[in-house]
Amino acid sequence: QLQASGGGLVQAGSSLRLSCTVSGPSISRYAVAWFRQAPGKEREFVGGISRSGGSTDYANSVKGRFTISRTTSRNNVYLQMNSLKPEDTAVYYCASKQTILSVSTIYTDTNDYAYWGQGTQVTVSS
């Protein structure tokens, strides 16, 4: 199970840190990603971290502003969001994919992920 938290209402230019706690086996067995879904829009990839933890990737819209990290001892994955914009407003979801061989791959398609958290709302006011 995945539990996302840390969302809230902030002003443009502010920062938030989202947390995703993964229950069960170590997150070192999983590739993990953050997605978001704004009202009336499809769920989109925000950023991901590989199973090894050595690779990260981001959507162009958040590059340079968002950073993914993880703490394996706590089975947590974080999404640090800086310089937030109103267009970042959405429900943010974390998702995990257990991988065996592809330790450096980052998966960007929602269909790649079998496990999802419940989502946390991020609202950025202008």
All heavy atoms as an XYZ file, in Angstrom:
954
protein
N       0.833     -1.196      0.000
C       0.000      0.000      0.000
C       0.869      1.249      0.000
O       1.966      1.233      0.535
C      -0.900      0.022      1.239
C      -1.992     -1.040      1.232
C      -2.911     -0.927      2.418
O      -2.569     -0.296      3.410
N      -4.065     -1.551      2.333
N       0.328      2.293     -0.620
C       1.019      3.561     -0.661
C       0.149      4.624     -0.012
O      -1.065      4.659     -0.224
C       1.334      3.968     -2.098
C       2.402      3.180     -2.854
C       1.822      1.886     -3.416
C       2.997      4.006     -3.963
N       0.776      5.493      0.739
C       0.067      6.568      1.423
C       0.751      7.879      1.076
O       1.900      8.094      1.464
C       0.082      6.349      2.924
C      -0.649      7.408      3.725
C      -2.146      7.222      3.701
O      -2.633      6.110      3.531
N      -2.881      8.302      3.834
N       0.036      8.752      0.356
C       0.570     10.058     -0.013
C       0.070     11.107      0.965
O      -1.081     11.060      1.410
C       0.147     10.416     -1.429
N       0.936     12.058      1.281
C       0.555     13.123      2.197
C       1.379     14.368      1.892
O       2.352     14.307      1.132
C       0.768     12.686      3.646
O       2.134     12.400      3.876
N       0.993     15.490      2.506
C       1.775     16.703      2.393
C       1.174     17.790      1.527
O       1.737     18.874      1.408
N       0.049     17.511      0.910
C      -0.576     18.516      0.074
C      -1.157     19.655      0.892
O      -1.204     19.616      2.117
N      -1.599     20.693      0.194
C      -2.193     21.821      0.878
C      -2.468     22.967     -0.069
O      -2.324     22.835     -1.290
N      -2.864     24.083      0.530
C      -3.150     25.313     -0.223
C      -2.008     26.292      0.016
O      -1.729     26.642      1.183
C      -4.476     25.906      0.239
C      -4.819     27.308     -0.268
C      -4.961     27.307     -1.780
C      -6.084     27.826      0.397
N      -1.345     26.705     -1.054
C      -0.220     27.624     -0.943
C      -0.320     28.704     -2.016
O      -1.069     28.566     -2.988
C       1.129     26.890     -1.078
C       1.329     25.891      0.054
C       1.251     26.206     -2.435
N       0.454     29.748     -1.843
C       0.506     30.814     -2.840
C       1.564     30.498     -3.897
O       2.517     29.744     -3.643
C       0.838     32.138     -2.177
C      -0.276     32.675     -1.286
C       0.016     34.067     -0.763
O       1.165     34.454     -0.621
N      -1.029     34.827     -0.480
N       1.386     31.081     -5.044
C       2.366     30.917     -6.106
C       3.744     31.341     -5.612
O       3.874     32.344     -4.888
C       1.958     31.732     -7.326
N       4.740     30.564     -5.995
C       6.102     30.833     -5.565
C       6.513     30.080     -4.318
O       7.702     30.051     -3.971
N       5.555     29.471     -3.660
C       5.832     28.733     -2.422
C       6.355     27.335     -2.720
O       6.446     26.920     -3.883
C       4.560     28.635     -1.579
O       4.080     29.900     -1.222
N       6.652     26.608     -1.640
C       7.152     25.250     -1.736
C       6.294     24.307     -0.911
O       5.670     24.705      0.076
C       8.601     25.170     -1.232
O       9.463     25.968     -2.006
N       6.270     23.066     -1.329
C       5.630     21.981     -0.584
C       6.479     20.730     -0.764
O       7.131     20.565     -1.800
C       4.221     21.684     -1.109
C       3.043     22.522     -0.621
C       1.782     22.094     -1.364
C       2.856     22.392      0.868
N       6.411     19.853      0.229
C       7.047     18.554      0.082
C       6.004     17.471      0.302
O       5.404     17.389      1.374
C       8.200     18.358      1.064
C       8.996     17.095      0.767
C      10.182     16.893      1.678
N       9.799     16.340      2.957
C      10.623     15.666      3.751
N      11.884     15.469      3.382
N      10.212     15.204      4.915
N       5.806     16.673     -0.709
C       4.903     15.546     -0.612
C       5.684     14.310     -0.181
O       6.838     14.132     -0.571
C       4.213     15.281     -1.952
C       3.468     16.460     -2.578
C       2.761     15.993     -3.855
C       2.486     17.071     -1.612
N       5.014     13.466      0.582
C       5.618     12.219      1.032
C       4.766     11.048      0.577
O       3.538     11.131      0.572
C       5.730     12.185      2.553
O       6.568     13.202      3.029
N       5.427      9.982      0.222
C       4.754      8.739     -0.145
C       5.377      7.637      0.699
O       6.571      7.336      0.554
C       4.938      8.445     -1.623
S       4.208      6.895     -2.183
N       4.572      7.060      1.576
C       5.047      5.971      2.415
C       4.574      4.660      1.818
O       3.380      4.473      1.566
C       4.516      6.114      3.845
O       4.961      7.361      4.385
C       5.025      4.983      4.722
N       5.515      3.774      1.601
C       5.219      2.475      0.994
C       5.232      1.418      2.082
O       6.228      1.252      2.790
C       6.246      2.137     -0.100
C       5.925      0.790     -0.735
C       6.275      3.238     -1.151
N       4.133      0.708      2.210
C       4.038     -0.372      3.185
C       4.482     -1.678      2.549
O       4.237     -1.905      1.363
C       2.597     -0.516      3.683
O       2.151      0.666      4.291
N       5.118     -2.499      3.348
C       5.502     -3.806      2.840
C       6.975     -3.874      2.527
O       7.798     -3.301      3.240
N       7.317     -4.582      1.431
C       8.727     -4.775      1.090
C       9.453     -3.456      0.868
O       8.843     -2.424      0.587
C       8.670     -5.586     -0.210
C       7.345     -6.251     -0.186
C       6.437     -5.304      0.516
N      10.754     -3.501      0.973
C      11.570     -2.307      0.799
C      11.322     -1.641     -0.538
O      11.139     -2.295     -1.565
C      13.046     -2.687      0.915
O      13.872     -1.601      0.536
N      11.342     -0.305     -0.535
C      11.142      0.425     -1.793
C      12.300      0.202     -2.749
O      12.218      0.591     -3.919
C      10.944      1.937     -1.554
C      12.149      2.536     -0.828
C       9.656      2.196     -0.810
C      12.101      4.044     -0.728
N      13.368     -0.398     -2.283
C      14.470     -0.710     -3.191
C      14.084     -1.791     -4.206
O      14.831     -2.071     -5.130
C      15.699     -1.160     -2.399
O      15.409     -2.319     -1.672
N      12.912     -2.369     -4.018
C      12.394     -3.338     -4.989
C      11.515     -2.670     -6.046
O      11.057     -3.335     -6.985
C      11.557     -4.393     -4.292
C      12.320     -5.269     -3.321
C      11.439     -6.400     -2.831
N      12.098     -7.239     -1.854
C      11.569     -8.353     -1.352
N      10.378     -8.750     -1.742
N      12.224     -9.064     -0.470
N      11.258     -1.376     -5.892
C      10.255     -0.709     -6.714
C      10.815      0.521     -7.440
O      11.647      1.254     -6.904
C       9.087     -0.230     -5.860
C       8.346     -1.316     -5.136
C       8.708     -1.687     -3.852
C       7.283     -1.975     -5.742
C       8.033     -2.688     -3.182
C       6.597     -2.974     -5.082
C       6.971     -3.320     -3.802
O       6.295     -4.306     -3.149
N      10.306      0.747     -8.631
C      10.375      2.063     -9.243
C       9.148      2.821     -8.737
O       8.060      2.265     -8.665
C      10.349      1.961    -10.760
N       9.343      4.077     -8.395
C       8.243      4.872     -7.840
C       8.118      6.167     -8.633
O       9.121      6.737     -9.073
C       8.486      5.193     -6.352
C       7.372      6.072     -5.794
C       8.592      3.901     -5.545
N       6.906      6.598     -8.815
C       6.681      7.836     -9.559
C       5.557      8.641     -8.931
O       4.719      8.114     -8.198
C       6.348      7.538    -11.016
N       5.576      9.908     -9.257
C       4.484     10.812     -8.897
C       3.746     11.200    -10.176
O       4.364     11.528    -11.198
C       5.013     12.068     -8.220
C       5.511     11.847     -6.832
C       6.788     11.561     -6.451
C       4.742     11.884     -5.639
N       6.871     11.427     -5.096
C       5.620     11.620     -4.561
C       3.395     12.126     -5.346
C       5.189     11.588     -3.241
C       2.972     12.096     -4.032
C       3.863     11.828     -2.992
N       2.436     11.172    -10.091
C       1.558     11.633    -11.160
C       0.639     12.696    -10.578
O       0.510     12.819     -9.360
C       0.715     10.478    -11.712
C       1.505      9.451    -12.483
C       2.235      8.475    -11.827
C       1.507      9.455    -13.866
C       2.971      7.522    -12.528
C       2.230      8.506    -14.583
C       2.959      7.549    -13.904
N      -0.001     13.432    -11.441
C      -0.994     14.396    -10.981
C      -2.157     14.448    -11.950
O      -2.022     14.134    -13.132
C      -0.382     15.784    -10.804
C       0.065     16.450    -12.098
C       0.800     17.757    -11.786
N       1.234     18.445    -13.006
C       1.997     19.527    -13.000
N       2.430     20.050    -11.850
N       2.324     20.100    -14.152
N      -3.287     14.847    -11.416
C      -4.491     14.950    -12.239
C      -5.259     16.198    -11.851
O      -5.715     16.320    -10.705
C      -5.367     13.710    -12.086
C      -6.529     13.665    -13.060
C      -7.172     12.284    -13.114
O      -7.006     11.468    -12.206
N      -7.898     12.025    -14.181
N      -5.373     17.102    -12.797
C      -6.151     18.311    -12.596
C      -7.585     18.061    -13.056
O      -7.833     17.156    -13.865
C      -5.537     19.463    -13.384
N      -8.531     18.840    -12.564
C      -9.933     18.631    -12.959
C     -10.114     18.687    -14.471
O      -9.631     19.610    -15.132
C     -10.658     19.790    -12.275
C      -9.809     20.127    -11.099
C      -8.400     19.894    -11.551
N     -10.780     17.681    -15.002
C     -11.057     17.647    -16.426
C      -9.897     17.225    -17.294
O     -10.010     17.234    -18.528
N      -8.793     16.844    -16.678
C      -7.613     16.453    -17.443
C      -7.216     15.022    -17.113
O      -7.594     14.488    -16.073
C      -6.453     17.409    -17.161
C      -6.701     18.838    -17.646
C      -5.457     19.668    -17.502
C      -5.665     21.082    -18.051
N      -4.425     21.905    -17.942
N      -6.398     14.454    -17.983
C      -5.899     13.113    -17.744
C      -4.772     13.147    -16.711
O      -4.105     14.168    -16.528
C      -5.391     12.493    -19.046
C      -6.480     12.236    -20.073
C      -5.972     11.471    -21.284
O      -4.743     11.305    -21.399
O      -6.800     11.047    -22.113
N      -4.587     12.008    -16.079
C      -3.488     11.885    -15.137
C      -2.166     11.924    -15.909
O      -2.016     11.261    -16.929
C      -3.624     10.582    -14.366
C      -2.739     10.468    -13.149
C      -3.128      9.278    -12.292
N      -4.476      9.413    -11.760
C      -4.988      8.562    -10.858
N      -4.256      7.561    -10.399
N      -6.225      8.732    -10.424
N      -1.228     12.718    -15.399
C       0.024     12.884    -16.112
C       1.221     12.616    -15.206
O       1.172     12.836    -13.985
C       0.137     14.312    -16.683
C       0.185     15.410    -15.654
C       0.428     16.779    -16.261
O       0.537     16.902    -17.498
O       0.523     17.747    -15.476
N       2.286     12.169    -15.847
C       3.544     11.899    -15.151
C       4.170     13.206    -14.695
O       4.241     14.172    -15.456
C       4.482     11.155    -16.104
C       5.873     10.950    -15.598
C       6.148      9.947    -14.691
C       6.912     11.753    -16.046
C       7.441      9.738    -14.237
C       8.200     11.556    -15.595
C       8.472     10.549    -14.691
N       4.648     13.209    -13.442
C       5.343     14.374    -12.897
C       6.830     14.077    -12.768
O       7.672     14.837    -13.240
C       4.756     14.766    -11.534
C       5.572     15.900    -10.905
C       3.297     15.164    -11.673
N       7.143     12.983    -12.127
C       8.538     12.609    -11.948
C       8.632     11.208    -11.393
O       7.675     10.695    -10.812
N       9.790     10.579    -11.586
C       9.959      9.218    -11.111
C      11.382      8.940    -10.679
O      12.323      9.667    -11.044
N      11.527      7.894     -9.887
C      12.833      7.457     -9.427
C      12.941      5.967     -9.677
O      11.978      5.218     -9.483
C      13.054      7.820     -7.941
C      14.485      7.517     -7.502
C      12.028      7.139     -7.039
C      14.850      8.152     -6.159
N      14.109      5.545    -10.141
C      14.288      4.144    -10.494
C      14.380      3.262     -9.257
O      14.562      3.747     -8.142
C      15.560      3.994    -11.332
O      16.687      4.389    -10.561
N      14.287      1.982     -9.486
C      14.409      1.030     -8.389
C      15.748      1.197     -7.664
O      15.821      1.120     -6.445
C      14.266     -0.397     -8.914
C      14.519     -1.442     -7.848
C      14.570     -2.838     -8.424
N      15.160     -3.754     -7.448
C      15.449     -5.012     -7.684
N      15.188     -5.538     -8.859
N      15.986     -5.765     -6.747
N      16.800      1.426     -8.409
C      18.126      1.583     -7.807
C      18.247      2.888     -7.019
O      19.125      3.028     -6.171
C      19.197      1.552     -8.889
O      19.126      2.723     -9.697
N      17.370      3.841     -7.326
C      17.472      5.156     -6.710
C      18.481      6.058     -7.383
O      18.601      7.229     -7.034
N      19.173      5.525     -8.371
C      20.237      6.293     -9.001
C      19.803      7.139    -10.176
O      20.580      7.950    -10.682
N      18.564      6.948    -10.608
C      18.063      7.699    -11.767
C      16.749      8.363    -11.429
O      15.901      7.775    -10.753
C      17.860      6.761    -12.965
O      19.065      6.147    -13.338
N      16.599      9.586    -11.896
C      15.343     10.306    -11.766
C      15.012     10.955    -13.108
O      15.900     11.195    -13.933
C      15.390     11.402    -10.688
O      16.471     12.303    -10.974
C      15.597     10.799     -9.304
N      13.754     11.232    -13.297
C      13.318     11.916    -14.510
C      12.080     12.730    -14.175
O      11.348     12.391    -13.230
C      13.011     10.917    -15.621
C      12.902     11.581    -16.980
O      13.348     12.739    -17.127
O      12.345     10.951    -17.906
N      11.868     13.778    -14.947
C      10.786     14.692    -14.653
C      10.075     15.119    -15.928
O      10.669     15.151    -17.021
C      11.327     15.946    -13.954
C      12.075     15.646    -12.677
C      13.444     15.415    -12.685
C      11.402     15.554    -11.464
C      14.129     15.111    -11.533
C      12.075     15.261    -10.288
C      13.435     15.036    -10.327
O      14.107     14.742     -9.178
N       8.831     15.492    -15.776
C       8.122     16.122    -16.884
C       8.768     17.476    -17.156
O       9.271     18.136    -16.232
C       6.651     16.303    -16.530
N       8.726     17.880    -18.416
C       9.339     19.163    -18.768
C       8.743     20.323    -17.978
O       9.436     21.281    -17.662
C       9.167     19.423    -20.261
C      10.049     18.523    -21.108
O      11.095     18.044    -20.654
N       9.630     18.255    -22.331
N       7.477     20.211    -17.660
C       6.785     21.311    -16.984
C       7.273     21.544    -15.554
O       7.023     22.606    -14.987
C       5.278     21.047    -16.965
O       4.991     19.825    -16.315
N       7.971     20.556    -14.979
C       8.413     20.698    -13.590
C       9.926     20.634    -13.438
O      10.435     20.812    -12.322
C       7.762     19.640    -12.682
C       6.248     19.672    -12.825
C       8.304     18.253    -12.963
N      10.632     20.376    -14.515
C      12.096     20.282    -14.431
C      12.687     21.565    -13.885
O      12.316     22.662    -14.274
C      12.681     19.981    -15.816
C      12.634     18.522    -16.188
C      13.299     18.263    -17.542
C      13.229     16.793    -17.900
N      13.788     16.512    -19.244
N      13.619     21.390    -12.960
C      14.255     22.539    -12.333
C      13.503     23.067    -11.132
O      14.037     23.889    -10.382
N      12.264     22.622    -10.942
C      11.469     23.084     -9.795
C      11.153     21.950     -8.817
O      11.075     22.184     -7.617
C      10.151     23.700    -10.280
C      10.322     24.896    -11.196
C       8.978     25.572    -11.467
N       8.044     24.717    -12.178
C       6.824     24.394    -11.726
N       6.415     24.864    -10.552
N       6.033     23.618    -12.444
N      10.970     20.752     -9.329
C      10.605     19.601     -8.496
C      11.784     18.637     -8.395
O      12.539     18.468     -9.360
C       9.420     18.859     -9.094
C       8.105     19.599     -9.057
C       8.026     20.940     -8.720
C       6.927     18.919     -9.361
C       6.809     21.597     -8.683
C       5.703     19.565     -9.323
C       5.646     20.911     -8.997
N      11.880     17.991     -7.236
C      12.944     17.016     -7.017
C      12.384     15.807     -6.287
O      11.683     15.958     -5.288
C      14.086     17.617     -6.190
O      14.586     18.789     -6.835
C      15.217     16.608     -6.031
N      12.714     14.637     -6.784
C      12.320     13.382     -6.134
C      13.505     12.824     -5.371
O      14.642     12.826     -5.880
C      11.838     12.367     -7.169
C      10.481     12.782     -7.731
C      11.717     10.979     -6.553
C       9.953     11.826     -8.767
N      13.223     12.323     -4.195
C      14.245     11.636     -3.411
C      13.574     10.526     -2.622
O      12.349     10.425     -2.595
C      14.943     12.621     -2.470
O      14.021     13.181     -1.551
N      14.386      9.700     -2.000
C      13.807      8.640     -1.190
C      14.682      8.341      0.008
O      15.883      8.612     -0.002
C      13.600      7.372     -2.030
C      14.882      6.627     -2.359
C      14.602      5.389     -3.186
N      15.782      4.533     -3.269
C      15.848      3.406     -3.960
N      14.795      2.990     -4.660
N      16.951      2.695     -3.969
N      14.060      7.777      1.019
C      14.759      7.294      2.206
C      14.385      5.828      2.359
O      13.266      5.518      2.782
C      14.347      8.097      3.452
O      14.592      9.489      3.230
C      15.115      7.615      4.663
N      15.280      4.948      2.009
C      14.947      3.529      2.019
C      14.699      3.010      3.425
O      13.878      2.117      3.624
C      16.051      2.707      1.341
O      17.299      3.012      1.961
C      16.133      3.038     -0.142
N      15.373      3.581      4.415
C      15.194      3.095      5.790
C      13.778      3.343      6.285
O      13.293      2.630      7.167
C      16.202      3.773      6.716
O      16.003      5.178      6.727
N      13.117      4.347      5.731
C      11.746      4.652      6.137
C      10.735      4.270      5.075
O       9.538      4.510      5.238
C      11.613      6.145      6.453
C      12.443      6.595      7.628
C      12.195      8.053      7.967
N      12.939      8.481      9.139
C      12.844      9.690      9.673
N      12.041     10.589      9.140
N      13.560      9.992     10.723
N      11.208      3.709      3.985
C      10.325      3.371      2.871
C       9.517      4.568      2.394
O       8.329      4.444      2.075
C       9.387      2.212      3.244
C       9.823      0.904      2.631
O      10.978      0.722      2.271
N       8.894     -0.034      2.515
N      10.151      5.705      2.352
C       9.493      6.929      1.913
C      10.097      7.458      0.621
O      11.312      7.385      0.417
C       9.630      8.023      2.973
C       8.640      7.864      4.090
O       7.762      7.007      4.060
N       8.768      8.697      5.098
N       9.226      8.007     -0.204
C       9.653      8.730     -1.402
C       9.066     10.133     -1.307
O       7.897     10.296     -0.925
C       9.178      8.037     -2.682
C       9.556      8.872     -3.917
C       9.778      6.647     -2.795
N       9.864     11.137     -1.633
C       9.450     12.513     -1.464
C       9.410     13.239     -2.809
O      10.174     12.920     -3.723
C      10.409     13.250     -0.539
C      10.590     12.574      0.797
C      11.698     11.770      1.040
C       9.641     12.711      1.799
C      11.868     11.132      2.260
C       9.799     12.082      3.017
C      10.912     11.295      3.249
O      11.064     10.660      4.451
N       8.536     14.212     -2.875
C       8.500     15.115     -4.022
C       8.595     16.536     -3.477
O       7.635     17.057     -2.907
C       7.216     14.946     -4.836
C       7.115     15.842     -6.081
C       8.175     15.441     -7.116
C       5.714     15.761     -6.699
N       9.771     17.119     -3.607
C       9.975     18.499     -3.199
C       9.570     19.407     -4.346
O      10.123     19.314     -5.449
C      11.446     18.733     -2.840
C      11.766     20.168     -2.449
C      11.106     20.572     -1.138
O      11.101     19.817     -0.179
N      10.551     21.792     -1.109
N       8.617     20.280     -4.070
C       8.077     21.152     -5.109
C       8.379     22.603     -4.748
O       7.890     23.102     -3.728
C       6.568     20.938     -5.255
C       6.186     19.486     -5.494
S       4.421     19.272     -5.841
C       3.734     19.765     -4.256
N       9.172     23.250     -5.552
C       9.533     24.647     -5.338
C       8.958     25.517     -6.445
O       8.590     25.032     -7.513
C      11.049     24.788     -5.304
C      11.686     24.012     -4.169
O      11.103     23.827     -3.100
N      12.915     23.546     -4.398
N       8.897     26.805     -6.176
C       8.410     27.777     -7.170
C       7.085     27.331     -7.773
O       6.905     27.301     -8.995
C       9.457     27.967     -8.272
O      10.692     28.401     -7.731
N       6.172     26.974     -6.907
C       4.893     26.452     -7.368
C       4.118     27.485     -8.175
O       4.163     28.694     -7.889
C       4.066     25.964     -6.187
C       4.511     24.599     -5.636
C       3.981     24.380     -4.243
C       4.056     23.486     -6.567
N       3.386     26.987     -9.147
C       2.586     27.823    -10.037
C       1.126     27.394     -9.953
O       0.840     26.236     -9.617
C       3.075     27.666    -11.484
C       4.548     27.973    -11.700
C       4.948     27.678    -13.135
C       6.422     27.954    -13.365
N       6.835     27.661    -14.767
N       0.210     28.266    -10.281
C      -1.210     27.869    -10.270
C      -1.482     26.651    -11.141
O      -2.353     25.834    -10.798
C      -1.917     29.122    -10.802
C      -1.028     30.251    -10.389
C       0.367     29.721    -10.515
N      -0.748     26.491    -12.211
C      -0.963     25.333    -13.096
C      -0.468     24.028    -12.493
O      -0.702     22.957    -13.067
C      -0.314     25.564    -14.466
C       1.133     26.001    -14.412
C       1.284     27.506    -14.539
O       0.511     28.253    -13.890
O       2.200     27.942    -15.274
N       0.181     24.094    -11.339
C       0.558     22.875    -10.619
C      -0.587     22.334     -9.773
O      -0.470     21.254     -9.180
C       1.763     23.129     -9.708
C       3.017     23.475    -10.487
O       3.274     22.834    -11.529
O       3.752     24.380    -10.047
N      -1.666     23.059     -9.707
C      -2.824     22.629     -8.922
C      -3.383     21.324     -9.472
O      -3.694     21.215    -10.663
C      -3.914     23.715     -8.944
O      -3.419     24.880     -8.282
C      -5.180     23.230     -8.262
N      -3.492     20.332     -8.603
C      -3.953     19.001     -9.009
C      -3.976     18.093     -7.786
O      -3.480     18.458     -6.721
C      -3.028     18.406    -10.075
N      -4.540     16.920     -7.979
C      -4.370     15.845     -7.007
C      -3.123     15.071     -7.407
O      -2.988     14.660     -8.566
C      -5.595     14.910     -6.970
C      -5.359     13.768     -5.986
C      -6.846     15.687     -6.606
N      -2.237     14.902     -6.472
C      -0.961     14.228     -6.723
C      -1.026     12.802     -6.170
O      -1.429     12.595     -5.020
C       0.181     14.999     -6.082
C       0.559     16.232     -6.862
C      -0.290     17.331     -6.905
C       1.748     16.294     -7.586
C       0.037     18.464     -7.640
C       2.085     17.412     -8.323
C       1.232     18.498     -8.348
O       1.554     19.612     -9.083
N      -0.592     11.866     -7.001
C      -0.604     10.457     -6.653
C       0.810      9.889     -6.727
O       1.563     10.228     -7.637
C      -1.479      9.667     -7.618
C      -2.921     10.074     -7.667
C      -3.357     11.068     -8.537
C      -3.866      9.448     -6.855
C      -4.692     11.442     -8.588
C      -5.202      9.811     -6.909
C      -5.601     10.811     -7.778
O      -6.928     11.170     -7.827
N       1.122      9.004     -5.789
C       2.348      8.235     -5.946
C       1.971      6.822     -6.384
O       0.877      6.332     -6.069
C       3.186      8.214     -4.675
S       2.386      7.565     -3.203
N       2.868      6.210     -7.111
C       2.624      4.886     -7.653
C       3.921      4.097     -7.649
O       5.007      4.676     -7.761
C       2.075      4.986     -9.077
N       3.795      2.788     -7.524
C       4.992      1.950     -7.499
C       4.855      0.780     -8.450
O       3.748      0.290     -8.722
C       5.270      1.435     -6.076
O       4.263      0.537     -5.669
N       6.002      0.346     -8.935
C       6.069     -0.792     -9.853
C       7.223     -1.672     -9.403
O       8.377     -1.214     -9.351
C       6.310     -0.321    -11.286
C       6.572     -1.445    -12.280
C       6.878     -0.907    -13.645
C       7.324     -2.008    -14.601
N       6.242     -2.970    -14.861
N       6.902     -2.902     -9.067
C       7.961     -3.822     -8.672
C       8.710     -4.282     -9.911
O       8.099     -4.686    -10.901
C       7.383     -5.030     -7.929
C       8.453     -5.912     -7.303
C       7.877     -6.917     -6.324
O       6.671     -7.036     -6.172
N       8.741     -7.638     -5.648
N      10.019     -4.156     -9.877
C      10.831     -4.558    -11.018
C      11.903     -5.532    -10.551
O      12.306     -5.518     -9.395
C      11.500     -3.346    -11.683
O      12.451     -2.798    -10.773
C      10.487     -2.290    -12.041
N      12.349     -6.361    -11.472
C      13.380     -7.343    -11.137
C      14.691     -7.001    -11.825
O      15.740     -6.906    -11.202
C      12.917     -8.759    -11.506
C      11.660     -9.125    -10.705
C      14.030     -9.769    -11.259
C      11.073    -10.466    -11.080
N      14.630     -6.799    -13.119
C      15.847     -6.597    -13.895
C      16.132     -5.128    -14.194
O      17.280     -4.718    -14.256
C      15.764     -7.388    -15.201
C      15.645     -8.906    -15.062
C      15.500     -9.552    -16.427
C      16.839     -9.469    -14.319
N      15.061     -4.342    -14.372
C      15.242     -2.967    -14.858
C      15.454     -2.020    -13.688
O      14.588     -1.234    -13.343
C      14.030     -2.552    -15.692
O      13.839     -3.427    -16.766
N      16.626     -2.071    -13.085
C      16.862     -1.299    -11.872
C      17.056      0.182    -12.144
O      16.933      0.999    -11.226
C      18.083     -1.844    -11.105
C      17.827     -3.273    -10.644
C      19.340     -1.748    -11.949
N      17.344      0.562    -13.386
C      17.600      1.968    -13.696
C      16.486      2.616    -14.512
O      16.585      3.794    -14.854
C      18.919      2.109    -14.454
O      19.992      1.638    -13.666
N      15.460      1.857    -14.816
C      14.397      2.377    -15.675
C      13.414      3.221    -14.885
O      13.056      2.876    -13.760
C      13.648      1.228    -16.359
O      14.582      0.450    -17.113
C      12.555      1.751    -17.272
N      12.980      4.303    -15.499
C      11.916      5.130    -14.932
C      10.719      5.000    -15.848
O      10.798      5.243    -17.050
C      12.364      6.593    -14.820
C      13.543      6.695    -13.853
C      11.209      7.481    -14.354
C      14.288      7.987    -13.930
N       9.621      4.633    -15.287
C       8.410      4.373    -16.052
C       7.491      5.588    -15.981
O       7.214      6.098    -14.902
C       7.707      3.133    -15.512
C       8.582      1.902    -15.539
C       9.437      1.616    -14.484
C       8.570      1.036    -16.625
C      10.257      0.500    -14.509
C       9.385     -0.084    -16.648
C      10.226     -0.339    -15.599
O      11.037     -1.446    -15.631
N       7.033      6.034    -17.124
C       6.272      7.284    -17.175
C       4.804      7.096    -17.535
O       4.049      8.067    -17.541
C       6.905      8.247    -18.182
O       6.845      7.658    -19.492
C       8.360      8.535    -17.834
N       4.402      5.879    -17.838
C       3.020      5.623    -18.253
C       2.226      5.122    -17.056
O       2.692      4.261    -16.305
C       3.009      4.568    -19.373
C       1.674      4.470    -20.072
O       0.632      4.478    -19.380
O       1.656      4.366    -21.311
N       1.017      5.623    -16.909
C       0.174      5.176    -15.797
C      -0.065      3.672    -15.850
O      -0.193      3.025    -14.807
C      -1.185      5.890    -15.808
O      -1.817      5.675    -17.081
C      -1.038      7.378    -15.564
N      -0.094      3.110    -17.052
C      -0.357      1.670    -17.195
C       0.801      0.807    -16.696
O       0.647     -0.407    -16.544
C      -0.655      1.331    -18.651
C      -1.964      1.930    -19.128
O      -2.931      1.987    -18.374
N      -1.990      2.403    -20.357
N       1.947      1.412    -16.462
C       3.086      0.661    -15.949
C       2.962      0.345    -14.465
O       3.673     -0.512    -13.953
C       4.383      1.444    -16.165
C       4.771      1.541    -17.632
O       4.554      0.556    -18.362
O       5.288      2.602    -18.035
N       2.093      1.039    -13.789
C       2.049      0.970    -12.335
C       0.835      0.206    -11.833
O      -0.302      0.478    -12.218
C       2.054      2.380    -11.742
C       3.381      3.056    -11.957
C       3.626      3.796    -13.112
C       4.406      2.928    -11.021
C       4.852      4.388    -13.331
C       5.634      3.529    -11.225
C       5.851      4.246    -12.394
O       7.065      4.821    -12.602
N       1.106     -0.737    -10.941
C       0.043     -1.567    -10.387
C      -0.468     -1.042     -9.047
O      -1.599     -1.336     -8.659
C       0.547     -2.992    -10.202
N       0.364     -0.289     -8.357
C       0.022      0.140     -7.002
C      -0.030      1.662     -6.943
O       0.906      2.330     -7.388
C       1.043     -0.395     -6.001
C       1.239     -1.886     -6.087
C       2.365     -2.414     -6.701
C       0.287     -2.765     -5.580
C       2.552     -3.774     -6.808
C       0.465     -4.138     -5.687
C       1.598     -4.628     -6.296
O       1.766     -5.986     -6.409
N      -1.121      2.159     -6.367
C      -1.343      3.601     -6.302
C      -1.745      4.030     -4.899
O      -2.469      3.317     -4.216
C      -2.467      4.004     -7.272
C      -2.080      3.855     -8.709
C      -2.118      2.714     -9.458
C      -1.589      4.884     -9.567
N      -1.670      2.968    -10.739
C      -1.349      4.297    -10.830
C      -1.326      6.235     -9.395
C      -0.857      5.028    -11.918
C      -0.844      6.957    -10.475
C      -0.613      6.356    -11.712
N      -1.296      5.219     -4.519
C      -1.770      5.829     -3.295
C      -3.092      6.542     -3.545
O      -3.575      6.624     -4.670
N      -3.645      7.098     -2.490
C      -4.986      7.671     -2.570
C      -4.999      9.097     -3.106
O      -6.055      9.600     -3.435
C      -5.656      7.653     -1.181
C      -5.309      8.818     -0.274
C      -3.883      8.773      0.242
O      -3.103      7.876     -0.048
N      -3.523      9.782      1.025
N      -3.869      9.741     -3.202
C      -3.815     11.097     -3.726
C      -3.850     12.151     -2.637
O      -4.471     11.964     -1.578
N      -3.173     13.253     -2.890
C      -3.179     14.389     -1.977
C      -3.345     15.665     -2.803
O      -2.704     15.831     -3.843
C      -1.897     14.422     -1.119
O      -1.969     15.480     -0.159
C      -0.639     14.581     -1.962
N      -4.225     16.540     -2.347
C      -4.567     17.735     -3.117
C      -3.528     18.833     -2.917
O      -3.166     19.166     -1.780
C      -5.940     18.262     -2.683
C      -6.366     19.559     -3.349
C      -6.703     19.383     -4.814
O      -7.428     18.459     -5.177
N      -6.206     20.283     -5.670
N      -3.083     19.392     -4.027
C      -2.211     20.560     -4.014
C      -2.935     21.680     -4.747
O      -3.332     21.518     -5.902
C      -0.859     20.267     -4.691
C      -0.039     21.550     -4.829
C      -0.084     19.220     -3.903
N      -3.116     22.787     -4.073
C      -3.769     23.943     -4.667
C      -2.844     25.150     -4.554
O      -2.403     25.484     -3.451
C      -5.106     24.245     -3.986
O      -5.942     23.084     -4.040
C      -5.812     25.407     -4.671
N      -2.563     25.763     -5.692
C      -1.661     26.914     -5.724
C      -2.461     28.123     -6.179
O      -2.993     28.157     -7.293
C      -0.478     26.669     -6.665
C       0.501     27.848     -6.607
C       0.239     25.365     -6.318
N      -2.550     29.110     -5.324
C      -3.298     30.313     -5.655
C      -2.360     31.358     -6.257
O      -1.182     31.422     -5.947
C      -3.968     30.878     -4.408
O      -2.995     31.261     -3.454
N      -2.938     32.184     -7.121
C      -2.131     33.208     -7.810
C      -2.069     34.499     -7.024
O      -2.766     34.681     -6.037
C      -2.716     33.478     -9.186
O      -4.055     33.892     -9.073
